Amino acid sequence: MIEPTYDILIAGAGPSGLALSAALADRAPDLRIGLLSPRHPAPWPNTYGAWLDELEAADEADCADYIWHDPNVATGEHRPHRLDREYALIDNDALRASMRERARAGNVEEISAVATGYQRSSEETLVVRGRGERTWEATLVFDATGHRPTLLKTPQGDPGYQRAWGIVADVTGDPIPGDSRMTLMDYRSDYLAGDADREPTFLYAMQLDDQRYFLEETSLVARPPVEFDTLEERLNRRMTARGVTVDRVIETERVSFPMGQPLPTSDQPVVGFGAAAGMVHPATGYMVGPMLGRADRVAGAAADSVRRLSSVDRRATRVWTSVWPSELRRTRHLLSFGLETLLGLEADVLRDFFEAFFQLDRTDWGVYMSGEGSPAATARIMATVFRHASIGLRGELLRRALSREAYHLVRALIPNRQ
């Protein structure tokens, strides 16, 4: 039996699906919106961080659990770079509650169910299928179910993977370099001796209380992915070398997600959002902060398309171009070139890269890490890094620019291509 018709139906109630539903409730309280998830509230198992200004722009700064005013990056022998930008650890429960409250203030209905597929009901609507022969009819459908989308078809690719092994623990000693209480990247690898050039990893760490820290050994990107056992061993060896004793482990975390997947094609009647739409930054793995900013624009386009357009396909195409405007698709190709470049760099060259990168002005490295800059701005930033780079790093970057990775550079120069 077909259940009530919705103007917009969203599959997935993780950060992306819930952010989109909240933005739609703000933008279009007159529309009937359904939010599908196996349960509500949906569990958010991962730790999420964002720049505080990104949370402020999304009016969600109250959801910052911790804020650090002086995060740093340590690349090796050089003095750590102090990043003049406030970083926040997100309180998942608070952000989820805030967005659910906004959604409920509009006309969003939470549906406890799992989407399994869809079919066309007419030229104007889709029917989304669920378990137990449940179905829901909608005039616009979003898939926000994550890296392995339930409804969207995604092209085959060969992504890299970011992986991390993390703990929240009480420790004796100080694992963070310099006088900062938070490090975005600690790429120092002297504790590894001869293993340093194999599978480069860094420490992502935050001091939570006097002795309580969040510590995560991270592989920025690798193909194939670094094994979790390697990451756990690296974290233990790093702590031992720094004179840090882990007294009590409170939580553990495993993180693994693809980077640089091909974008879903625009010729589908379902629109992706979040990781399902390939919105994970190809070269850094960031998504949450920029995604919160993009949700409002996409919600506006979705509401407008539902009100003005009569065909499922026209609505989906119109909204897809708000998720991935031509300019951002070209920027993504530049960032994908950055991903392919980072994939093959040995540890010492990778440290040189980040030493050059964080010599950039805060505005420039911020634009690059957001993935939201124009192609021209992103290309200029990449050229500036090249000028700051060591001779060895310049040679490596030039070699890659002339190899198969140049495909992404060519695509970035061609406007209006999907």
C-alpha positions as CSV (number, residue, x, y, z in Angstrom):
1,M,0.0,0.0,0.0
2,I,1.3,3.5,-0.9
3,E,1.5,5.7,2.2
4,P,0.9,9.5,2.1
5,T,2.5,11.5,-0.6
6,Y,5.3,13.9,0.2
7,D,6.6,16.9,-1.6
8,I,10.1,15.9,-0.7
9,L,11.4,12.6,0.7
10,I,14.9,12.2,2.2
11,A,16.5,8.8,2.8
12,G,19.1,9.0,5.6
13,A,19.1,10.9,8.9
14,G,22.8,11.3,9.5
15,P,24.3,14.8,9.6
16,S,23.7,15.4,5.9
17,G,20.1,14.2,5.7
18,L,19.1,15.9,8.9
19,A,20.9,19.2,7.9
20,L,18.9,19.1,4.6
21,S,15.6,18.4,6.3
22,A,16.2,21.3,8.8
23,A,17.1,23.7,5.9
24,L,14.0,22.6,4.0
25,A,11.9,23.2,7.1
26,D,13.4,26.7,7.4
27,R,12.9,27.4,3.7
28,A,9.6,25.7,2.9
29,P,7.4,25.1,6.0
30,D,4.5,24.8,3.6
31,L,5.9,21.6,2.0
32,R,5.4,18.2,3.3
33,I,8.8,16.5,3.9
34,G,9.5,12.9,4.9
35,L,12.7,11.8,6.6
36,L,13.4,8.1,6.3
37,S,15.8,6.3,8.8
38,P,15.8,2.9,10.5
39,R,15.3,4.8,13.7
40,H,15.0,8.3,15.1
41,P,17.2,9.8,16.4
42,A,19.6,8.0,14.1
43,P,23.0,7.1,15.6
44,W,26.0,9.2,14.7
45,P,29.0,7.0,15.7
46,N,31.8,9.2,14.4
47,T,33.6,12.1,15.9
48,Y,33.1,15.3,13.9
49,G,35.1,18.5,14.0
50,A,34.6,21.8,12.1
51,W,36.0,25.3,12.1
52,L,34.1,27.4,14.5
53,D,33.3,30.0,11.8
54,E,31.6,27.3,9.7
55,L,29.3,26.4,12.7
56,E,28.6,30.1,13.3
57,A,27.7,30.6,9.6
58,A,25.2,27.7,9.9
59,D,23.9,29.2,13.2
60,E,25.0,26.0,15.1
61,A,27.9,27.4,17.2
62,D,26.1,26.4,20.4
63,C,26.7,22.8,19.3
64,A,30.4,23.0,19.8
65,D,31.4,20.8,22.7
66,Y,35.0,22.1,22.9
67,I,36.7,25.0,21.1
68,W,40.4,25.5,20.7
69,H,41.8,28.9,19.9
70,D,45.3,27.9,18.8
71,P,45.3,24.6,16.9
72,N,48.6,23.7,15.2
73,V,50.2,21.6,12.5
74,A,53.6,19.9,13.1
75,T,55.4,18.8,10.0
76,G,58.6,17.5,11.4
77,E,61.8,19.4,12.3
78,H,60.1,22.8,11.7
79,R,58.4,24.7,14.5
80,P,54.7,23.9,14.6
81,H,52.5,26.2,12.5
82,R,49.9,28.0,14.7
83,L,46.7,28.2,12.8
84,D,44.9,31.5,13.4
85,R,41.4,29.9,13.3
86,E,39.3,28.4,16.0
87,Y,38.5,24.7,15.8
88,A,35.5,23.0,17.4
89,L,34.7,19.4,18.4
90,I,31.0,19.0,17.6
91,D,28.6,17.7,20.3
92,N,26.8,15.2,18.1
93,D,23.8,15.0,20.4
94,A,23.4,18.7,20.6
95,L,23.7,19.2,16.8
96,R,21.3,16.4,16.1
97,A,18.8,17.8,18.6
98,S,19.1,21.3,17.2
99,M,18.5,20.2,13.6
100,R,15.6,17.9,14.6
101,E,14.0,20.8,16.4
102,R,14.3,23.0,13.3
103,A,12.9,20.2,11.2
104,R,9.9,19.6,13.5
105,A,9.2,23.3,13.5
106,G,8.5,23.0,9.8
107,N,6.6,20.1,8.3
108,V,9.1,17.3,8.4
109,E,7.8,13.9,9.4
110,E,10.2,11.3,10.7
111,I,9.6,7.9,9.3
112,S,11.1,4.8,10.9
113,A,11.9,2.7,7.9
114,V,14.6,1.6,5.4
115,A,14.5,2.6,1.8
116,T,15.4,-0.3,-0.6
117,G,14.6,1.1,-4.0
118,Y,12.3,3.2,-6.1
119,Q,10.2,3.2,-9.2
120,R,8.4,5.8,-11.3
121,S,4.7,6.2,-10.4
122,S,4.1,8.8,-13.1
123,E,6.0,11.5,-14.9
124,E,5.5,13.7,-11.8
125,T,6.2,11.3,-8.9
126,L,8.4,8.5,-7.7
127,V,7.5,5.7,-5.4
128,V,10.2,4.8,-2.9
129,R,10.1,1.2,-1.7
130,G,10.9,0.0,1.8
131,R,11.1,-3.2,3.7
132,G,7.8,-5.0,4.5
133,E,6.2,-3.8,1.3
134,R,6.0,-0.2,2.5
135,T,6.1,2.5,-0.1
136,W,6.1,6.3,-0.1
137,E,5.2,8.6,-3.1
138,A,7.2,11.8,-3.5
139,T,7.7,14.5,-6.1
140,L,11.4,14.9,-5.2
141,V,13.6,12.3,-3.6
142,F,17.0,12.8,-2.0
143,D,19.5,10.0,-1.1
144,A,21.6,11.0,2.0
145,T,22.5,7.5,3.0
146,G,26.3,7.9,2.9
147,H,29.2,6.5,1.0
148,R,27.3,3.5,-0.3
149,P,24.0,5.1,-1.4
150,T,20.8,3.1,-1.2
151,L,19.0,4.7,-4.1
152,L,21.6,6.4,-6.2
153,K,23.7,4.7,-8.9
154,T,27.3,5.9,-8.7
155,P,30.0,5.2,-11.4
156,Q,32.7,2.7,-10.6
157,G,36.0,4.3,-9.5
158,D,39.2,3.6,-7.7
159,P,39.0,5.9,-4.7
160,G,41.7,6.4,-2.0
161,Y,40.7,5.8,1.6
162,Q,41.1,7.9,4.7
163,R,41.4,5.7,7.8
164,A,41.9,6.4,11.5
165,W,42.2,4.6,14.7
166,G,41.3,6.7,17.7
167,I,40.8,6.7,21.5
168,V,39.4,8.9,24.2
169,A,41.7,8.2,27.1
170,D,43.1,9.5,30.4
171,V,46.8,9.9,30.0
172,T,49.9,10.9,31.9
173,G,52.1,13.2,29.8
174,D,51.5,15.6,26.9
175,P,51.0,14.1,23.4
176,I,50.5,17.4,21.6
177,P,53.4,19.3,20.1
178,G,54.2,22.9,21.1
179,D,52.1,24.8,23.5
180,S,48.8,24.2,21.7
181,R,46.0,22.1,23.2
182,M,44.9,20.8,19.8
183,T,46.8,19.5,16.8
184,L,45.2,19.1,13.4
185,M,48.2,17.2,12.1
186,D,51.3,16.0,13.8
187,Y,53.3,14.5,11.0
188,R,56.5,14.0,13.1
189,S,57.7,10.4,12.5
190,D,61.0,10.2,14.2
191,Y,59.6,7.5,16.4
192,L,59.2,5.2,13.4
193,A,62.8,5.2,12.3
194,G,63.1,3.3,9.0
195,D,59.3,2.8,8.7
196,A,58.6,6.5,8.2
197,D,58.4,6.4,4.4
198,R,56.0,3.5,4.3
199,E,52.3,4.5,4.7
200,P,52.6,8.0,6.2
201,T,50.3,8.8,9.1
202,F,49.7,11.7,11.4
203,L,48.3,12.3,14.9
204,Y,45.0,14.3,15.2
205,A,44.7,15.1,18.9
206,M,42.6,17.3,21.3
207,Q,43.0,17.9,25.0
208,L,39.5,17.6,26.6
209,D,40.3,17.9,30.3
210,D,43.4,18.0,32.5
211,Q,44.3,14.4,31.6
212,R,41.7,13.4,29.1
213,Y,42.6,13.5,25.4
214,F,41.1,12.5,22.1
215,L,44.0,10.8,20.1
216,E,43.6,9.5,16.6
217,E,46.3,8.1,14.3
218,T,45.2,9.0,10.7
219,S,46.1,8.0,7.2
220,L,45.1,11.0,5.2
221,V,44.6,9.0,2.0
222,A,45.9,5.7,0.7
223,R,45.2,3.2,-2.0
224,P,44.8,0.5,-0.7
225,P,43.8,1.7,2.7
226,V,46.2,1.4,5.7
227,E,45.3,-1.4,8.0
228,F,43.7,-0.6,11.4
229,D,46.3,-2.7,13.1
230,T,49.0,-0.5,11.7
231,L,47.3,2.6,12.8
232,E,46.7,1.3,16.3
233,E,50.4,0.2,16.6
234,R,51.5,3.6,15.3
235,L,49.5,5.4,17.9
236,N,50.9,3.3,20.7
237,R,54.5,3.7,19.4
238,R,54.0,7.5,19.1
239,M,52.7,7.8,22.7
240,T,55.6,5.7,24.0
241,A,58.2,7.8,22.1
242,R,56.6,11.0,23.5
243,G,56.7,9.7,27.1
244,V,53.0,9.5,27.3
245,T,51.3,6.7,29.3
246,V,47.7,5.8,28.5
247,D,46.2,5.2,31.9
248,R,42.6,4.4,30.9
249,V,40.9,4.0,27.5
250,I,37.3,5.3,27.7
251,E,36.2,5.0,24.0
252,T,37.7,3.7,20.8
253,E,36.9,4.7,17.2
254,R,37.5,3.3,13.8
255,V,37.1,5.6,10.8
256,S,37.2,4.5,7.1
257,F,35.7,6.3,4.1
258,P,36.5,6.7,0.4
259,M,37.9,9.9,-1.1
260,G,37.7,10.9,-4.7
261,Q,34.8,8.8,-5.8
262,P,33.2,9.7,-9.1
263,L,30.2,12.0,-8.7
264,P,26.7,10.5,-9.3
265,T,25.5,11.3,-12.8
266,S,22.8,13.9,-13.3
267,D,20.5,11.7,-15.4
268,Q,18.8,10.1,-12.4
269,P,15.5,11.0,-10.9
270,V,17.0,10.8,-7.3
271,V,19.4,13.5,-6.1
272,G,22.3,12.8,-3.7
273,F,23.4,14.9,-0.8
274,G,26.3,14.6,1.5
275,A,28.7,11.7,1.1
276,A,26.2,10.0,-1.2
277,A,26.7,12.9,-3.6
278,G,30.5,12.8,-3.4
279,M,30.7,15.9,-1.2
280,V,33.6,14.6,0.9
281,H,36.6,16.8,0.1
282,P,38.8,14.7,-2.3
283,A,42.1,15.8,-0.8
284,T,41.3,16.3,2.9
285,G,38.3,14.2,3.8
286,Y,36.4,17.2,5.2
287,M,32.7,17.5,4.7
288,V,30.5,18.5,7.7
289,G,31.3,22.2,7.9
290,P,31.0,22.9,4.1
291,M,27.9,20.6,3.9
292,L,26.1,22.7,6.6
293,G,26.7,25.8,4.4
294,R,25.6,24.0,1.2
295,A,22.3,22.7,2.7
296,D,20.6,26.0,2.6
297,R,21.3,26.6,-1.1
298,V,20.2,23.1,-2.0
299,A,17.0,23.4,0.1
300,G,16.1,26.6,-1.7
301,A,16.6,25.0,-5.1
302,A,14.6,21.9,-4.0
303,A,11.6,24.0,-2.7
304,D,11.6,26.1,-5.9
305,S,11.7,23.1,-8.2
306,V,8.9,21.3,-6.4
307,R,6.7,24.4,-6.7
308,R,7.6,25.3,-10.3
309,L,8.4,22.1,-12.2
310,S,6.1,19.3,-13.0
311,S,8.4,16.5,-14.1
312,V,10.5,14.3,-11.8
313,D,13.5,14.4,-14.2
314,R,13.4,18.2,-14.6
315,R,13.2,18.7,-10.8
316,A,16.1,16.3,-10.2
317,T,18.4,17.9,-12.8
318,R,17.6,21.4,-11.5
319,V,18.4,20.4,-7.9
320,W,21.5,18.3,-8.9
321,T,23.0,21.5,-10.4
322,S,22.5,23.2,-7.0
323,V,24.4,20.4,-5.3
324,W,27.1,20.5,-7.9
325,P,27.2,23.8,-9.9
326,S,29.5,23.8,-12.9
327,E,32.1,25.9,-11.1
328,L,32.3,23.5,-8.1
329,R,32.6,20.5,-10.4
330,R,35.6,22.1,-12.0
331,T,37.0,22.9,-8.5
332,R,36.5,19.3,-7.5
333,H,38.7,18.1,-10.5
334,L,41.5,20.4,-9.2
335,L,41.1,18.9,-5.7
336,S,41.0,15.4,-7.2
337,F,44.4,16.2,-8.8
338,G,45.5,17.1,-5.4
339,L,44.3,13.7,-4.1
340,E,46.1,11.8,-6.7
341,T,49.3,13.8,-6.0
342,L,49.1,13.1,-2.3
343,L,48.5,9.4,-2.8
344,G,52.0,8.6,-4.0
345,L,54.1,10.9,-1.8
346,E,56.6,9.4,0.6
347,A,56.5,10.8,4.2
348,D,59.4,13.3,3.8
349,V,57.9,14.8,0.7
350,L,54.5,14.8,2.2
351,R,55.8,16.8,5.2
352,D,57.4,19.2,2.7
353,F,54.0,19.6,1.1
354,F,52.2,20.6,4.3
355,E,55.1,22.8,5.4
356,A,54.5,24.8,2.1
357,F,50.7,24.5,2.4
358,F,50.5,26.0,5.9
359,Q,52.7,28.9,4.9
360,L,49.7,30.2,2.9
361,D,47.5,32.9,4.2
362,R,44.7,31.6,6.5
363,T,42.1,32.7,3.9
364,D,43.9,30.7,1.2
365,W,44.3,27.4,3.1
366,G,40.8,27.8,4.4
367,V,39.4,28.1,0.9
368,Y,41.3,25.0,-0.2
369,M,40.3,22.9,2.7
370,S,36.6,23.9,2.3
371,G,36.5,22.8,-1.3
372,E,34.0,25.6,-1.9
373,G,36.4,28.0,-3.8
374,S,36.2,28.9,-7.4
375,P,38.4,27.0,-9.9
376,A,40.5,30.2,-10.4
377,A,41.0,30.7,-6.7
378,T,41.8,27.0,-6.1
379,A,44.3,27.0,-9.0
380,R,46.0,30.1,-7.7
381,I,46.3,28.6,-4.2
382,M,47.8,25.4,-5.7
383,A,50.3,27.6,-7.7
384,T,51.3,29.4,-4.5
385,V,52.0,26.1,-2.8
386,F,54.2,25.2,-5.7
387,R,56.2,28.4,-5.3
388,H,56.7,27.7,-1.6
389,A,57.7,24.1,-2.2
390,S,61.1,22.6,-1.9
391,I,63.0,21.7,-5.1
392,G,62.3,18.0,-4.5
393,L,58.6,18.6,-4.0
394,R,58.4,20.8,-7.1
395,G,59.9,18.0,-9.2
396,E,57.4,15.5,-7.8
397,L,54.5,17.9,-8.5
398,L,55.6,18.5,-12.0
399,R,56.1,14.8,-12.7
400,R,52.5,14.2,-11.6
401,A,51.1,17.1,-13.6
402,L,52.5,15.4,-16.7
403,S,51.1,11.9,-15.8
404,R,47.7,10.4,-15.8
405,E,46.7,12.7,-13.0
406,A,46.6,15.5,-15.5
407,Y,43.2,14.3,-16.6
408,H,41.7,16.2,-13.7
409,L,43.6,19.4,-14.6
410,V,42.2,19.1,-18.1
411,R,38.6,18.6,-16.9
412,A,39.0,21.6,-14.5
413,L,39.7,23.8,-17.5
414,I,36.5,22.8,-19.4
415,P,33.4,24.7,-18.3
416,N,29.9,23.2,-18.4
417,R,31.0,19.5,-18.3
418,Q,29.5,17.0,-15.9
